[in-house]
Amino acid sequence: MDDLVKRFAPDPGAPVLIAGPTASGKSALALAIAARAGGMVVNADAIQVFSDWRVLTARPTSDEEALVPHALYGHVPGSRPYSVGDWLRELRSLLAGPERAIVVGGTGLYFTALTEGLAEIPQVPGAVRDEAMARIRDGGLAGMIAELDPATAAAIDLANPMRVQRAWEVLRATGRGMAAWQAETPPPLLPLSRAQPVLLEAPKDWLTPRIDRRFRRMVEGGALDEARRNAPDWRPDLPSAKAIGAAELVAHLRGEIPLDTAIERATILTRQFAKRQRTWFRARMRGWPVMHPSEVRA
């Protein structure tokens, strides 16, 4: 790990960007760089921003947070929507601060928005978001897809309900498709040339066993207790409900499925999520230096 950390030491002022799929060891690398070369670990995971799921989303532990400064973890109520635009606005002040930012996460959209720019789309009114969430609850995703403008429908992942909902909300609120707004993208907050990026490229045969072990360890490490605390107010339309395994553990606590079934389903969903992450990284982050996560050792 010491040799690895030295790769990021020559320019202590340049932010470090660490992207990779779930369970690839990227958080361990970020923590090591911050502890040995200095800096603040900054979250770039769209689910780890929420306050109600620490264990289930693999947020840093309180002990890890005590070792080095951390930012943008668990600071948003699980009932409040949080967008990539919100993240960029908060990150801007951190990049201007005295500590070097070590930005780590698995949300590819956050990294591409940071290094390539993000369209300045007007805020969506609450009434439009409520309408969209009601339609999602009623199984209206296919109808929302059908209402999208062709350019946007061709550009987004139609299998991702969050992306479809966001695109539909923008069209409904502004009268313009998201693709049209994105065509007017301003310069990026942090061009890739001004950062020290690394992409952990985790092959399926290396990553899958780690995923299979990790969710059961989460359950043994407190995720079930966490689900028990969240279950009374849990709803599938909450922004934080998209945490993988949340619906399955809540279903178990409500007596709907055995715990082993919940673990099995959540593990399968995690594998599918990792596949989508790898697909995004290959398609959208080709200019990033690649490293195999087996190099990340303490």
N, C-alpha and C positions, 0 to 999 in steps of 0.2 A: 504493500500500500504506500510506503514512503516514496518509492520511485514514481508511483502513479501521481501522488500529490505534487511532486516536483514538476510535473508537466504543466501545472497551473500556477507555478510560483514566479516565472520570469517577469510577468507583468501583473503585479499585485493590484493595480488599479482597474484592470479590465474585468468586467463581470464574467462570471462563469455560468454557463448554461448546461444543465445535465438533463437530457431527456431519455426516456426508455419505457418499456412496457411494465405493467404491474409485476411485482415480485422479482425484478431484475437486479436489485441491489443499489439502485441509484441514490436512495436516501443515505445509505451507509457511506457512499463515496462523498456526497455533499458534506456530511458531518465530519468526515476525516479531513477534507480540505479546509473547512472552517476551523477545526481544532488545531491543525498543524501549520496552516499558512495564513489564517485569519479570514474573517468575513462573517456575513450574516446569511443563514440559510433561509431562502424565500420560497414559499410554496407556489408551484405551478400545476396544481391538481384541482380540477373543478369541484370535486366532492370533498376534499380535505379542508376546504374553506369553512365548512359547516360545523357548528359547535356540538351537535348532538350525537355524532358517531366518531369517536376517536379510535377505538380498537378496531372496529369493523372497516374503517377506511385506511388503516395502517398509518395514521398520523404519528409523528414523533412522540415518544413517551415524555412524561414530565421530566424524567432524569436526563434524557437527551436534550430537551429544551433548556435545561439548567447548565449544560456544558458550553453551549455557544448560543448567540442570539438567533432567534427564529422569528419569522414574520409571515402574516397572512395565513396562518393555520387556525382553524376553529374559531374564527372571529365573526362569523355570520350566523344568525339564528336559522335553524333548519326550515323555517316557514317563509323565509325571505328569498325571493329570486336574486341570483347573482350572475352577472354576465361577464364575458371576456372584456367588455368595455369597463366595467367596474374594476376588474383586476388590473387592467392597464393604468387606470387613473391612480390606484393605490400604489402600484409598482413605481410610477414616475417619481414620487417623492423619495422612495427608498433608493432608487438609482442615483439620486442627487445627494444622498446622505454621505456621512463620513466613512461608513463601512462598505467594503466590497460586497456586492450581492452575489450569492451563489444560488441561482434560480434552478429549482429541481422539481420535476414532476412528469406525469404521463399524459397530460392533456396537450396533444399536438397543436390544437387550435390556439392555445395560449402562446406557444412559442412562435408559430408563424405570424400571429398578429403582432407580437413584439418585434420580430426581426424583419417583417415584410410590410407591416402597416395594417390598420384596421379602418374600415369605412366608418365614417361618423354618422351613424344612423340615429335619428331622433328617438327620444325615450318613448317607449310604448305605454299608453295610458293603462291604469290598473283595470279599467272596465274591459279593455280588449284582452288583457292577460286572463282575467276571470272567465271570459267567454271561451278562450282557447282551452283553458284547463277543464272547463265543464265539458267541452266537446271531447277532449281526451278521455275523461272519466266515462263518458257515454259510448266509447268505442268509435269515435268519429275520425280517427286518424286518416283513414283512406279518403274520406270526404275532404279533409283539409289538404291532403296531397293533390287531389284533383283540382282544387281551387288555386294552387300555386301557378305563377306565371311560368311558361316553358323554360326560360333561361335559368331561373332559380332552381326549378325542379331538376334540371340537368346537372346542376353544379353541386348540390348538397347530397348527403347520405340519407336517402329516403327511408332507410331501415332504422334510423336513429330518431325516436320520437322527439327528443329535445331539439334537434336541428329542424325538424318539420314544424314544430310548434313555434319556434323562433321566427322562421321564415314566414309562416302564416300570419303571425302577429305583426310583423313589419309591413307586409302587404296590406293587411287590414287597417293598420293605423296610419300609413303614409300614402297609400294608393300606388306605391312603387315597389317593385320586387326587390328582394335583397341583392340580386345580381346587379341591378342597376345602381344601387347604392355602392356596392363594392367596386364598381368600375371607377368610382371617384375616390379611391383610397389615398389618403395622405401619406407622406413619408413615414417610415417606421420610427418608433421610439428608440430602438436599439438595433441598428444594422448588424448583421452577423459579423461583418468585418471588424467591428469594435468590441467583440466579445470573444470569449474562449469557450466554444461549444464542444460538446461531445454527446454522441448518441450511443447508448448501450443497445447493441443489436443482439437480442437474445433469441437464438434458434428455438423452434418449438420443442425439439427433443430435450433441450437443456432446461427450458422454462417450465414445461408442463409438470414434471415431478415437484418442482418448487411450489407451484400453485396448488397442487393436490395436497401437499403437506401444510401449506400456510393457512388455509381456511379452518382446518380442524384445530390448529394451534391458536387461531384467533378465538374460536369458541371456548377453548380451554383457558385462554388468557383474559376472558372477561367480556367477549362480544355478546354472549347470551345474557349476562347481567345488564349490559348496555341496552340490549333489545327489550328487556323487561322494563327498564326505566322509560323507554321511549314508546312502548306499546300502547299505553292509554290514549295518547294523542296522535298516534301514527296514522297517516292516510297516504294512499299511493300517489296523490297529486302534490304532496309536499316536495319542494325542490330537493331536499336532502334524502327523500325516499328512494332516489336513484342509486344510493349506495348499494353495491352488489351484496346480496345476502340479507338485506334489511327485511324485504318482504317475506323471505323464506323463514327467517328466525321469528318474526312476528306471527306468521302462520303456525309455526310450531307451538309458540306460547299460547295461542288461541285454540290449541287442540286439533288443528286441521291436518297436520302432517307430523310424522315422527321426526326426531332430531336428525337421525342419519339421512333421511330423505332431504331435509332442509340443507344439510351440509353437502350432499351430493349435487343438488340442484344449483346451489351457490357456486360450487367448484366448477361445474360445467359453464355457468354464466361467466365466471372469471376467465376461463380459457377462451371463450368466445370474445370477450372484451379485449384480451391480450392480442388476439388475432386481428381485431379491428385497429388496435393501436399500431401494430407492426405494419399493417397495410397503409395507414396514414403516413407513418414515418418514411416508408419506402417511396411513396408517391410525392410527398410534400417537403421532405427534408433531405434531399439528395446531396446537398452541399455540406452537410455536417460530417465532421470526422467521426469515424465509427470505432467502437471498442467493444470487445466481447466482455460481458459482465463477469466471466470467470477471473478476470484480472483484478476485480475489486475484492481484495482480501485485507482484513484487519491485521 
